[in-house]
Amino acid sequence: MSNRLPVFILVIALLLLASSSIFYRVMEVETAIKLRFGQLVGENIKPGLHVKIPFADEIRKVDARLLTLDARPESFYTLEKKRLEVDSFIKWRVVDVSKYYRATNGDEERAKILLANRVNNNLRDEIGVRTLHEVVAGERDQMMAKLTKGLHEATIVDFGIEIIDVRVKRIDFPQEVSSAVFNRMRADREKEAQQYRSEGLELAEKIRADADREKVVIEADAYRQAEHTRGEGDAKAAAIYADAYNKDKEFYAFSRRLKAYEASFNSKGDVLLVDPDSDYFRYLNSVDGK
């Protein structure tokens, strides 16, 4: 029994070795190709368990997921010969493993280098025919859409790679000119702000002058209306007085004289030097005022 155990273990090990040489598995996130003595005999192998010829077949697996290439920032010149530092990234994946293997030998790093070169060349062409404003804001979306389409059409034929999206993360001026550009931008903004302030002060003065003029007009109109109303009131009061006088002249004269007495002797300290026989005291000297 003790002699059979090593033999059994050896048999199990040989079976495991043989099975690992015959069977191979492709994961859900992978695709693969089969090489037989260095020649391509199977491509775009789907996920699952598959069989190969030991020592003759070689399996090359490729990541089939959506991948990201964060390209190194590069310098490009606009139509006005202004240099920009552009930082971009690419979303891509392998869709044709045979083309991918022939172009890159299955090396993902080599594929990234090829993609980065293609992206930089296309970015250089697209930026070189546009102004700074068009690159930064005016036609940025159109430029990236055109760039993505052009890259996709080229890389899917040459490398078996599908380009999902190309985006620019950041666009900067070179470090040596950034300070000068920012200072010029600040000066332009300050000039624009000063212009707005001047226009605001001018508009404020105009509004203030219009308000003062309108105030004078309103006050003059109010004074005119007040004088007109006062004149009408005085005329009406005079008419009432005249009408009352005409109804009973003697009573009217008596009431007026009483008011005059009240006003004259309103204070104990008042002193009035008048001839006792004066007409002023005629209602004090006689009841009928005669």
Secondary structure, 3 states (H helix, E strand, C coil): CCCHHHHHHHHHHHHHHHHHHHEEEECCCEEEEEEECCEEEEEEECCEEEECCCCCEEEEEEECCCEEEECCCEEEECCCCCEEEEEEEEEEEECCHHHHHHHHCCCHHHHHHHHHHHHHHHHHHHHHCCCHHHHHHHCHHHHHHHHHHHHHHHHHHHCCEEEEEEEEEEEECCHHHHHHHHHHHHHHHHHHHHHHHHHHHHHHHHHHHHHHHHHHHHHHHHHHHHHHHHHHHHHHHHHHHHHHHHHCHHHHHHHHHHHHHHHHCCCCCCCCCCCCCCHHHHHHHCCCCC
